[in-house]
Amino acid sequence: MGRVNTEGLKAKRATPGVRQSQRIRRKQHFAALVLARGGSKGIPLKNIKILAGTPLLGWVLRAALDSEQFDSVWVSTDHDDIAAVARKFGAQVHRRSAEVSKDTTSSLDTILEFLESHKEVHVVGHLQCTSPCLHPRHLKDVVKMFKEEQYDSVFSVVRHHHFRWKEVLKAGELTQPLNLNPAKRPRRQDWRGELCENGSFYFATTKLINTNCLQGGKITYYEMESEYSVDIDVDIDWPIAEQRVKRYGYYGKIAEIKLLVCSLDEQLVEFLSSNKGNADMLGLSTLQSLKNKSVSVEFLPNTNTSKFGSKKQKGELMEIAQSKLSTVENLVNKLGITWKNVACFGNTVYDLEYLKRAEVRGATRDAAPPVLEVANYICTQNGAMKSWEEFAEHVLLLLEKLENKSP
């Protein structure tokens, strides 16, 4: 659990006036706000770059929405593609002006512009898109602090054990320790370290924000564990960030997967069906791991669509799409499960109908646009041959998190 600054927070018997004030505070409008500009210089469109199968923006939106602590969840953006991703994950979109979309624009200026159009908001939870390991429980803790203790601002921190030294700027100048006595250098376990902002979130009342300040008034911090303090602005090594997110990211409200359906080329389906005993070939070891967890794995052959040209043939193709849906529905009924227990992988529009119904929906990076729209896991590579095993490993990871009750 994150640590809360509890100095001066001893429980007191509330007078009737205080209790009434607390009731009024609970009626206030809490808005989660993610700022996602399209003009990132370091990594183009970084805010929607795929990180561990999910657009970067999606990680914080999933946590915000599943926390069920906000009256509204917003993304402030100037870019159509970012707006589309925001809506896909269930957020509302505030189209920011060009005036607050510059490289030099501060977060505070962008929040102030948002508040000009949303007078109903009383408290803003400014969530950083670049902190993908944020969890609903962190946000629940902070909103509870706001409502019960009536803070004006709360921000996230992480504890570091770094010995700091003065920077040398002039020739001949000597450095000096800033937070230690070298003659009595403490052991790590004997030193509590220092609290540093981790940039994950900043909560503040609109009253405080309108004084051009995000941190002030009755203020405190919320300490997050170091493993959840991932900042993509700093950690520019994307593969390393992905590994951290796979371990500590929030994957949503995970249901137990009982059926995995993969739509693959006919030749690949035949190969997998005839080589089930060879665990060293094309991901069969992953399949075996899934079956060990009582997951039924089924493959659907893709149809070669190039030969379908006439309207009649197109109609036949839609029949094939309906047939795929019926096939998966029959599997669901046969196993006595619901679509909540189904994971599906596909890449063509003919996979769309059953993908839309599944709880976990995977797609190749080059899948048809409608498929990418409904997918909640997008693989890193093109083509089903290279991607289906990655999706199967993702399903395996979800099951492991569920078994370990990992948040």
C-alpha beads as a LAMMPS data file, in Angstrom:
LAMMPS data file: protein, C-alpha beads

407 atoms
406 bonds

1 atom types
1 bond types

-500.0 500.0 xlo xhi
-500.0 500.0 ylo yhi
-500.0 500.0 zlo zhi

Masses

1 110.0

Atoms # bond

1 1 1 0.000 0.000 0.000
2 1 1 1.100 3.577 -0.540
3 1 1 2.049 5.529 2.551
4 1 1 0.086 8.590 3.572
5 1 1 1.499 11.565 5.463
6 1 1 -0.330 11.178 8.743
7 1 1 1.192 14.048 10.733
8 1 1 -1.572 15.983 12.349
9 1 1 -4.246 13.641 10.995
10 1 1 -5.338 12.138 14.315
11 1 1 -9.063 11.477 14.311
12 1 1 -11.162 14.098 16.086
13 1 1 -14.794 14.173 17.056
14 1 1 -16.447 16.296 14.382
15 1 1 -18.808 19.028 15.477
16 1 1 -22.176 19.242 13.668
17 1 1 -20.775 22.091 11.574
18 1 1 -17.751 20.016 10.541
19 1 1 -19.922 17.011 9.701
20 1 1 -22.088 19.236 7.506
21 1 1 -18.960 20.599 5.820
22 1 1 -17.759 17.049 5.130
23 1 1 -21.111 16.164 3.556
24 1 1 -20.838 19.203 1.297
25 1 1 -17.289 18.205 0.343
26 1 1 -18.416 14.725 -0.692
27 1 1 -20.864 16.256 -3.167
28 1 1 -18.089 18.048 -4.989
29 1 1 -17.223 17.096 -8.548
30 1 1 -13.934 15.214 -8.830
31 1 1 -12.487 15.187 -12.344
32 1 1 -9.534 13.105 -13.509
33 1 1 -7.606 14.974 -16.169
34 1 1 -4.835 13.601 -18.377
35 1 1 -2.888 16.066 -20.521
36 1 1 -1.838 14.407 -23.791
37 1 1 -0.432 16.770 -26.388
38 1 1 0.272 15.445 -29.867
39 1 1 3.593 17.209 -30.313
40 1 1 5.930 15.103 -28.189
41 1 1 9.493 15.777 -29.353
42 1 1 11.379 12.885 -27.721
43 1 1 9.087 10.059 -28.903
44 1 1 6.567 11.040 -31.641
45 1 1 2.980 10.533 -30.406
46 1 1 4.441 8.954 -27.284
47 1 1 1.120 9.227 -25.470
48 1 1 -0.468 6.555 -27.670
49 1 1 2.606 4.460 -28.461
50 1 1 1.917 0.818 -27.633
51 1 1 3.425 -0.199 -24.290
52 1 1 3.001 -3.880 -23.339
53 1 1 0.077 -4.208 -25.744
54 1 1 -1.784 -1.069 -24.611
55 1 1 -1.447 2.572 -25.699
56 1 1 0.489 4.474 -23.031
57 1 1 -2.539 6.680 -22.394
58 1 1 -4.714 3.625 -21.790
59 1 1 -2.848 2.540 -18.662
60 1 1 -3.762 5.620 -16.594
61 1 1 -7.287 5.851 -18.021
62 1 1 -7.959 2.227 -17.072
63 1 1 -6.821 2.913 -13.502
64 1 1 -8.852 6.128 -13.251
65 1 1 -12.071 4.590 -14.549
66 1 1 -11.780 1.373 -12.524
67 1 1 -11.130 3.356 -9.332
68 1 1 -14.739 4.619 -9.576
69 1 1 -13.688 7.744 -7.679
70 1 1 -14.263 10.383 -10.330
71 1 1 -17.413 12.096 -11.535
72 1 1 -15.736 12.533 -14.908
73 1 1 -12.537 11.373 -16.609
74 1 1 -11.030 13.644 -19.272
75 1 1 -8.179 13.778 -21.748
76 1 1 -7.063 17.216 -22.895
77 1 1 -5.523 16.925 -26.347
78 1 1 -4.996 18.674 -29.666
79 1 1 -4.628 15.484 -31.721
80 1 1 -7.352 13.382 -33.389
81 1 1 -5.589 10.038 -32.888
82 1 1 -5.090 10.687 -29.168
83 1 1 -8.735 11.726 -28.890
84 1 1 -9.794 8.441 -30.537
85 1 1 -7.761 6.374 -28.064
86 1 1 -9.162 8.367 -25.142
87 1 1 -12.740 7.663 -26.228
88 1 1 -11.937 3.990 -26.824
89 1 1 -10.931 3.651 -23.174
90 1 1 -14.049 5.478 -21.975
91 1 1 -12.740 8.984 -21.305
92 1 1 -14.253 12.254 -22.445
93 1 1 -12.201 14.558 -24.654
94 1 1 -11.450 18.229 -24.141
95 1 1 -10.087 19.755 -27.338
96 1 1 -7.397 22.092 -26.115
97 1 1 -6.600 25.230 -28.064
98 1 1 -3.421 25.853 -30.029
99 1 1 -2.539 28.465 -27.438
100 1 1 -1.960 25.803 -24.777
101 1 1 -0.493 23.179 -27.130
102 1 1 2.938 24.730 -27.539
103 1 1 6.257 23.254 -26.404
104 1 1 6.487 26.040 -23.841
105 1 1 2.987 25.669 -22.395
106 1 1 2.868 24.642 -18.742
107 1 1 0.577 21.974 -17.337
108 1 1 -0.991 24.618 -15.111
109 1 1 -1.986 26.783 -18.098
110 1 1 -3.555 23.768 -19.809
111 1 1 -5.515 22.834 -16.682
112 1 1 -6.728 26.415 -16.284
113 1 1 -8.026 26.388 -19.853
114 1 1 -9.839 23.117 -19.155
115 1 1 -11.481 24.604 -16.067
116 1 1 -12.744 27.605 -18.036
117 1 1 -14.980 25.189 -19.950
118 1 1 -15.876 22.981 -16.980
119 1 1 -17.179 25.102 -14.162
120 1 1 -18.802 22.067 -12.562
121 1 1 -15.420 20.709 -11.441
122 1 1 -14.311 21.324 -7.839
123 1 1 -11.261 19.065 -7.594
124 1 1 -8.872 18.126 -10.407
125 1 1 -6.828 14.944 -10.287
126 1 1 -4.088 15.694 -12.808
127 1 1 -2.853 12.213 -13.795
128 1 1 0.371 11.944 -15.762
129 1 1 0.075 9.879 -18.928
130 1 1 3.736 8.891 -18.555
131 1 1 3.147 6.974 -15.297
132 1 1 1.689 3.653 -16.507
133 1 1 1.981 1.772 -13.197
134 1 1 -0.715 3.806 -11.470
135 1 1 -3.358 1.590 -9.833
136 1 1 -6.970 2.260 -8.776
137 1 1 -6.062 1.734 -5.122
138 1 1 -3.651 4.677 -5.255
139 1 1 -6.425 6.939 -6.505
140 1 1 -8.948 5.594 -4.007
141 1 1 -6.570 6.434 -1.170
142 1 1 -6.051 10.002 -2.370
143 1 1 -9.727 10.775 -2.986
144 1 1 -10.518 9.404 0.470
145 1 1 -7.878 11.729 1.949
146 1 1 -9.400 14.676 0.110
147 1 1 -12.928 13.936 1.232
148 1 1 -12.153 13.098 4.846
149 1 1 -9.384 15.599 5.617
150 1 1 -10.401 18.387 3.234
151 1 1 -6.987 18.965 1.717
152 1 1 -6.373 21.617 -0.897
153 1 1 -3.672 19.594 -2.647
154 1 1 -2.141 16.121 -2.571
155 1 1 0.688 14.920 -4.800
156 1 1 2.551 11.647 -5.264
157 1 1 6.090 10.985 -4.082
158 1 1 8.577 8.133 -3.975
159 1 1 11.319 7.523 -1.430
160 1 1 14.897 7.668 -2.727
161 1 1 18.127 6.817 -0.967
162 1 1 20.479 9.018 -2.963
163 1 1 23.329 10.969 -1.454
164 1 1 23.396 14.372 -3.119
165 1 1 26.356 16.642 -3.748
166 1 1 26.615 20.256 -4.806
167 1 1 27.247 20.759 -8.525
168 1 1 30.571 22.366 -9.430
169 1 1 30.021 25.235 -11.861
170 1 1 33.262 27.198 -11.621
171 1 1 36.872 26.158 -12.127
172 1 1 38.593 25.499 -8.820
173 1 1 35.320 25.249 -6.901
174 1 1 34.952 22.231 -4.618
175 1 1 31.850 20.148 -4.195
176 1 1 30.053 19.769 -0.867
177 1 1 27.635 17.171 0.493
178 1 1 24.012 18.333 0.523
179 1 1 22.274 15.671 2.565
180 1 1 24.905 13.676 4.433
181 1 1 27.938 13.918 6.677
182 1 1 30.677 11.897 4.918
183 1 1 32.392 11.315 8.270
184 1 1 29.212 9.572 9.495
185 1 1 27.965 8.080 6.295
186 1 1 24.800 6.123 7.186
187 1 1 23.923 2.653 6.020
188 1 1 20.909 2.475 3.754
189 1 1 18.882 0.582 6.333
190 1 1 19.633 3.260 8.939
191 1 1 18.480 6.158 6.757
192 1 1 14.880 6.832 5.803
193 1 1 15.953 8.542 2.605
194 1 1 14.213 11.510 1.023
195 1 1 10.795 12.010 -0.525
196 1 1 10.833 13.116 -4.160
197 1 1 7.959 13.861 -6.509
198 1 1 7.442 10.952 -8.894
199 1 1 5.114 12.860 -11.207
200 1 1 2.337 10.284 -11.127
201 1 1 -0.440 12.657 -10.040
202 1 1 -1.283 16.062 -8.605
203 1 1 -4.678 16.651 -6.991
204 1 1 -5.820 20.191 -6.236
205 1 1 -8.999 22.148 -5.669
206 1 1 -10.085 24.469 -8.437
207 1 1 -9.958 27.285 -5.906
208 1 1 -6.235 26.679 -5.429
209 1 1 -5.592 26.149 -9.149
210 1 1 -7.253 29.460 -9.945
211 1 1 -4.543 31.158 -7.855
212 1 1 -2.047 29.769 -10.420
213 1 1 -0.836 27.033 -8.073
214 1 1 -1.134 23.245 -8.023
215 1 1 0.546 22.677 -4.666
216 1 1 -0.411 24.813 -1.708
217 1 1 -2.946 25.535 0.994
218 1 1 -3.593 22.535 3.212
219 1 1 -1.129 20.227 1.498
220 1 1 0.207 16.709 1.921
221 1 1 1.806 13.922 -0.096
222 1 1 0.964 10.344 -0.957
223 1 1 3.939 7.992 -0.985
224 1 1 3.939 5.364 -3.733
225 1 1 6.090 2.260 -3.676
226 1 1 9.172 2.539 -5.871
227 1 1 8.118 -0.334 -8.121
228 1 1 5.041 1.641 -9.202
229 1 1 7.003 4.825 -9.873
230 1 1 7.700 4.460 -13.584
231 1 1 8.147 7.660 -15.574
232 1 1 8.446 7.250 -19.333
233 1 1 9.736 10.812 -19.655
234 1 1 12.822 9.665 -17.788
235 1 1 12.903 5.959 -18.577
236 1 1 13.322 6.350 -22.328
237 1 1 14.402 2.733 -22.752
238 1 1 10.989 1.489 -23.869
239 1 1 11.726 -2.263 -23.602
240 1 1 12.824 -1.841 -19.973
241 1 1 9.689 0.181 -19.247
242 1 1 7.604 -2.593 -20.821
243 1 1 9.088 -5.204 -18.522
244 1 1 8.309 -3.043 -15.488
245 1 1 4.738 -2.491 -16.654
246 1 1 4.196 -6.203 -17.304
247 1 1 5.181 -6.844 -13.699
248 1 1 3.558 -3.887 -11.932
249 1 1 1.058 -2.338 -14.359
250 1 1 -2.686 -2.449 -13.763
251 1 1 -4.370 -4.792 -16.247
252 1 1 -7.953 -4.112 -15.256
253 1 1 -10.560 -6.267 -13.594
254 1 1 -9.259 -9.656 -14.636
255 1 1 -11.683 -12.517 -15.222
256 1 1 -10.619 -16.155 -15.343
257 1 1 -9.938 -17.080 -18.956
258 1 1 -11.236 -20.528 -19.904
259 1 1 -11.131 -20.333 -23.704
260 1 1 -8.517 -18.935 -26.087
261 1 1 -9.480 -18.669 -29.764
262 1 1 -6.887 -17.692 -32.384
263 1 1 -7.688 -16.951 -36.016
264 1 1 -4.648 -17.962 -38.086
265 1 1 -3.667 -18.856 -41.636
266 1 1 -4.888 -22.287 -42.677
267 1 1 -1.351 -23.640 -43.075
268 1 1 -0.408 -22.541 -39.559
269 1 1 -3.549 -24.086 -38.094
270 1 1 -2.715 -27.381 -39.788
271 1 1 0.863 -27.229 -38.510
272 1 1 -0.159 -26.505 -34.915
273 1 1 -2.796 -29.212 -34.995
274 1 1 -0.318 -31.815 -36.252
275 1 1 2.602 -30.878 -33.975
276 1 1 0.972 -30.631 -30.571
277 1 1 3.551 -32.948 -29.091
278 1 1 6.539 -30.786 -30.042
279 1 1 6.809 -28.190 -27.299
280 1 1 9.817 -26.485 -28.834
281 1 1 8.127 -25.311 -32.036
282 1 1 6.141 -22.107 -32.651
283 1 1 4.904 -21.447 -29.156
284 1 1 3.612 -24.891 -28.333
285 1 1 5.208 -24.654 -24.901
286 1 1 3.002 -21.614 -24.242
287 1 1 -0.030 -23.584 -25.363
288 1 1 0.877 -26.381 -22.997
289 1 1 1.185 -23.904 -20.125
290 1 1 -2.296 -22.589 -20.911
291 1 1 -3.738 -26.090 -21.026
292 1 1 -2.094 -26.818 -17.684
293 1 1 -4.219 -23.953 -16.358
294 1 1 -7.365 -25.555 -17.796
295 1 1 -7.628 -23.160 -20.723
296 1 1 -9.165 -24.663 -23.858
297 1 1 -7.249 -23.481 -26.957
298 1 1 -8.910 -23.477 -30.383
299 1 1 -7.699 -22.311 -33.802
300 1 1 -9.897 -20.902 -36.571
301 1 1 -8.504 -20.925 -40.118
302 1 1 -8.524 -17.627 -42.005
303 1 1 -10.017 -17.697 -45.491
304 1 1 -8.010 -16.472 -48.463
305 1 1 -10.035 -13.354 -49.312
306 1 1 -8.191 -12.415 -52.500
307 1 1 -10.416 -14.647 -54.640
308 1 1 -13.599 -12.912 -53.505
309 1 1 -14.344 -10.045 -55.870
310 1 1 -17.999 -9.947 -56.901
311 1 1 -20.835 -8.770 -54.684
312 1 1 -22.101 -12.339 -54.485
313 1 1 -18.712 -13.548 -53.352
314 1 1 -18.527 -10.724 -50.811
315 1 1 -21.857 -11.935 -49.468
316 1 1 -20.409 -15.410 -49.145
317 1 1 -17.502 -13.933 -47.241
318 1 1 -19.857 -12.314 -44.728
319 1 1 -21.426 -15.701 -44.258
320 1 1 -17.976 -17.007 -43.360
321 1 1 -17.651 -14.220 -40.778
322 1 1 -21.004 -15.214 -39.281
323 1 1 -19.905 -18.831 -39.308
324 1 1 -16.806 -17.920 -37.274
325 1 1 -18.985 -16.202 -34.699
326 1 1 -21.276 -19.230 -34.505
327 1 1 -18.282 -21.520 -34.067
328 1 1 -16.994 -19.515 -31.097
329 1 1 -20.481 -19.223 -29.593
330 1 1 -20.812 -23.010 -29.755
331 1 1 -17.451 -23.382 -27.970
332 1 1 -18.592 -20.975 -25.245
333 1 1 -21.841 -22.883 -24.747
334 1 1 -20.101 -26.258 -24.809
335 1 1 -17.724 -25.190 -22.024
336 1 1 -20.552 -23.674 -19.991
337 1 1 -18.813 -20.289 -19.704
338 1 1 -19.611 -16.700 -20.658
339 1 1 -17.831 -14.270 -22.976
340 1 1 -16.168 -12.848 -19.842
341 1 1 -14.074 -16.031 -19.802
342 1 1 -12.997 -15.790 -23.456
343 1 1 -9.832 -14.421 -25.066
344 1 1 -9.767 -14.046 -28.859
345 1 1 -7.050 -13.168 -31.352
346 1 1 -7.631 -12.002 -34.930
347 1 1 -6.606 -9.518 -37.597
348 1 1 -9.322 -9.294 -40.266
349 1 1 -12.794 -7.751 -40.302
350 1 1 -14.174 -11.291 -40.478
351 1 1 -12.931 -11.817 -36.917
352 1 1 -14.659 -8.668 -35.684
353 1 1 -17.974 -10.038 -34.423
354 1 1 -16.558 -12.587 -32.019
355 1 1 -13.690 -10.287 -31.012
356 1 1 -16.171 -7.625 -29.895
357 1 1 -17.814 -10.090 -27.521
358 1 1 -14.652 -11.470 -25.913
359 1 1 -13.260 -10.102 -22.644
360 1 1 -9.628 -10.135 -23.851
361 1 1 -9.181 -9.097 -27.479
362 1 1 -5.834 -9.384 -29.253
363 1 1 -4.762 -8.144 -32.685
364 1 1 -1.661 -7.965 -34.829
365 1 1 -0.029 -4.574 -35.250
366 1 1 -1.131 -4.489 -38.912
367 1 1 -4.678 -5.719 -38.286
368 1 1 -7.648 -4.128 -40.047
369 1 1 -8.529 -0.717 -38.473
370 1 1 -11.901 -1.932 -37.087
371 1 1 -10.088 -4.796 -35.352
372 1 1 -7.507 -2.447 -33.836
373 1 1 -10.382 -0.299 -32.620
374 1 1 -11.872 -3.085 -30.487
375 1 1 -8.607 -4.782 -29.438
376 1 1 -7.410 -4.270 -25.872
377 1 1 -4.061 -5.893 -26.585
378 1 1 -2.080 -4.963 -29.710
379 1 1 0.936 -7.120 -30.533
380 1 1 4.317 -5.648 -31.341
381 1 1 4.695 -7.357 -34.718
382 1 1 2.797 -7.704 -37.986
383 1 1 1.190 -10.930 -39.090
384 1 1 -0.459 -13.699 -37.103
385 1 1 2.499 -16.055 -37.552
386 1 1 4.676 -13.891 -35.285
387 1 1 1.992 -12.399 -33.057
388 1 1 -0.336 -15.126 -31.851
389 1 1 2.196 -16.529 -29.373
390 1 1 2.773 -13.045 -27.908
391 1 1 -0.972 -12.803 -27.299
392 1 1 -1.059 -16.289 -25.793
393 1 1 1.735 -15.249 -23.412
394 1 1 -0.306 -12.170 -22.481
395 1 1 -3.259 -14.375 -21.578
396 1 1 -0.917 -16.541 -19.517
397 1 1 0.335 -13.427 -17.695
398 1 1 -3.241 -12.388 -16.875
399 1 1 -3.959 -15.803 -15.432
400 1 1 -0.812 -15.694 -13.307
401 1 1 -1.786 -12.266 -11.975
402 1 1 -5.220 -13.584 -11.109
403 1 1 -3.762 -16.599 -9.307
404 1 1 -1.354 -14.414 -7.352
405 1 1 -4.086 -11.821 -6.723
406 1 1 -1.652 -9.277 -8.162
407 1 1 -3.318 -5.843 -8.533

Bonds

1 1 1 2
2 1 2 3
3 1 3 4
4 1 4 5
5 1 5 6
6 1 6 7
7 1 7 8
8 1 8 9
9 1 9 10
10 1 10 11
11 1 11 12
12 1 12 13
13 1 13 14
14 1 14 15
15 1 15 16
16 1 16 17
17 1 17 18
18 1 18 19
19 1 19 20
20 1 20 21
21 1 21 22
22 1 22 23
23 1 23 24
24 1 24 25
25 1 25 26
26 1 26 27
27 1 27 28
28 1 28 29
29 1 29 30
30 1 30 31
31 1 31 32
32 1 32 33
33 1 33 34
34 1 34 35
35 1 35 36
36 1 36 37
37 1 37 38
38 1 38 39
39 1 39 40
40 1 40 41
41 1 41 42
42 1 42 43
43 1 43 44
44 1 44 45
45 1 45 46
46 1 46 47
47 1 47 48
48 1 48 49
49 1 49 50
50 1 50 51
51 1 51 52
52 1 52 53
53 1 53 54
54 1 54 55
55 1 55 56
56 1 56 57
57 1 57 58
58 1 58 59
59 1 59 60
60 1 60 61
61 1 61 62
62 1 62 63
63 1 63 64
64 1 64 65
65 1 65 66
66 1 66 67
67 1 67 68
68 1 68 69
69 1 69 70
70 1 70 71
71 1 71 72
72 1 72 73
73 1 73 74
74 1 74 75
75 1 75 76
76 1 76 77
77 1 77 78
78 1 78 79
79 1 79 80
80 1 80 81
81 1 81 82
82 1 82 83
83 1 83 84
84 1 84 85
85 1 85 86
86 1 86 87
87 1 87 88
88 1 88 89
89 1 89 90
90 1 90 91
91 1 91 92
92 1 92 93
93 1 93 94
94 1 94 95
95 1 95 96
96 1 96 97
97 1 97 98
98 1 98 99
99 1 99 100
100 1 100 101
101 1 101 102
102 1 102 103
103 1 103 104
104 1 104 105
105 1 105 106
106 1 106 107
107 1 107 108
108 1 108 109
109 1 109 110
110 1 110 111
111 1 111 112
112 1 112 113
113 1 113 114
114 1 114 115
115 1 115 116
116 1 116 117
117 1 117 118
118 1 118 119
119 1 119 120
120 1 120 121
121 1 121 122
122 1 122 123
123 1 123 124
124 1 124 125
125 1 125 126
126 1 126 127
127 1 127 128
128 1 128 129
129 1 129 130
130 1 130 131
131 1 131 132
132 1 132 133
133 1 133 134
134 1 134 135
135 1 135 136
136 1 136 137
137 1 137 138
138 1 138 139
139 1 139 140
140 1 140 141
141 1 141 142
142 1 142 143
143 1 143 144
144 1 144 145
145 1 145 146
146 1 146 147
147 1 147 148
148 1 148 149
149 1 149 150
150 1 150 151
151 1 151 152
152 1 152 153
153 1 153 154
154 1 154 155
155 1 155 156
156 1 156 157
157 1 157 158
158 1 158 159
159 1 159 160
160 1 160 161
161 1 161 162
162 1 162 163
163 1 163 164
164 1 164 165
165 1 165 166
166 1 166 167
167 1 167 168
168 1 168 169
169 1 169 170
170 1 170 171
171 1 171 172
172 1 172 173
173 1 173 174
174 1 174 175
175 1 175 176
176 1 176 177
177 1 177 178
178 1 178 179
179 1 179 180
180 1 180 181
181 1 181 182
182 1 182 183
183 1 183 184
184 1 184 185
185 1 185 186
186 1 186 187
187 1 187 188
188 1 188 189
189 1 189 190
190 1 190 191
191 1 191 192
192 1 192 193
193 1 193 194
194 1 194 195
195 1 195 196
196 1 196 197
197 1 197 198
198 1 198 199
199 1 199 200
200 1 200 201
201 1 201 202
202 1 202 203
203 1 203 204
204 1 204 205
205 1 205 206
206 1 206 207
207 1 207 208
208 1 208 209
209 1 209 210
210 1 210 211
211 1 211 212
212 1 212 213
213 1 213 214
214 1 214 215
215 1 215 216
216 1 216 217
217 1 217 218
218 1 218 219
219 1 219 220
220 1 220 221
221 1 221 222
222 1 222 223
223 1 223 224
224 1 224 225
225 1 225 226
226 1 226 227
227 1 227 228
228 1 228 229
229 1 229 230
230 1 230 231
231 1 231 232
232 1 232 233
233 1 233 234
234 1 234 235
235 1 235 236
236 1 236 237
237 1 237 238
238 1 238 239
239 1 239 240
240 1 240 241
241 1 241 242
242 1 242 243
243 1 243 244
244 1 244 245
245 1 245 246
246 1 246 247
247 1 247 248
248 1 248 249
249 1 249 250
250 1 250 251
251 1 251 252
252 1 252 253
253 1 253 254
254 1 254 255
255 1 255 256
256 1 256 257
257 1 257 258
258 1 258 259
259 1 259 260
260 1 260 261
261 1 261 262
262 1 262 263
263 1 263 264
264 1 264 265
265 1 265 266
266 1 266 267
267 1 267 268
268 1 268 269
269 1 269 270
270 1 270 271
271 1 271 272
272 1 272 273
273 1 273 274
274 1 274 275
275 1 275 276
276 1 276 277
277 1 277 278
278 1 278 279
279 1 279 280
280 1 280 281
281 1 281 282
282 1 282 283
283 1 283 284
284 1 284 285
285 1 285 286
286 1 286 287
287 1 287 288
288 1 288 289
289 1 289 290
290 1 290 291
291 1 291 292
292 1 292 293
293 1 293 294
294 1 294 295
295 1 295 296
296 1 296 297
297 1 297 298
298 1 298 299
299 1 299 300
300 1 300 301
301 1 301 302
302 1 302 303
303 1 303 304
304 1 304 305
305 1 305 306
306 1 306 307
307 1 307 308
308 1 308 309
309 1 309 310
310 1 310 311
311 1 311 312
312 1 312 313
313 1 313 314
314 1 314 315
315 1 315 316
316 1 316 317
317 1 317 318
318 1 318 319
319 1 319 320
320 1 320 321
321 1 321 322
322 1 322 323
323 1 323 324
324 1 324 325
325 1 325 326
326 1 326 327
327 1 327 328
328 1 328 329
329 1 329 330
330 1 330 331
331 1 331 332
332 1 332 333
333 1 333 334
334 1 334 335
335 1 335 336
336 1 336 337
337 1 337 338
338 1 338 339
339 1 339 340
340 1 340 341
341 1 341 342
342 1 342 343
343 1 343 344
344 1 344 345
345 1 345 346
346 1 346 347
347 1 347 348
348 1 348 349
349 1 349 350
350 1 350 351
351 1 351 352
352 1 352 353
353 1 353 354
354 1 354 355
355 1 355 356
356 1 356 357
357 1 357 358
358 1 358 359
359 1 359 360
360 1 360 361
361 1 361 362
362 1 362 363
363 1 363 364
364 1 364 365
365 1 365 366
366 1 366 367
367 1 367 368
368 1 368 369
369 1 369 370
370 1 370 371
371 1 371 372
372 1 372 373
373 1 373 374
374 1 374 375
375 1 375 376
376 1 376 377
377 1 377 378
378 1 378 379
379 1 379 380
380 1 380 381
381 1 381 382
382 1 382 383
383 1 383 384
384 1 384 385
385 1 385 386
386 1 386 387
387 1 387 388
388 1 388 389
389 1 389 390
390 1 390 391
391 1 391 392
392 1 392 393
393 1 393 394
394 1 394 395
395 1 395 396
396 1 396 397
397 1 397 398
398 1 398 399
399 1 399 400
400 1 400 401
401 1 401 402
402 1 402 403
403 1 403 404
404 1 404 405
405 1 405 406
406 1 406 407
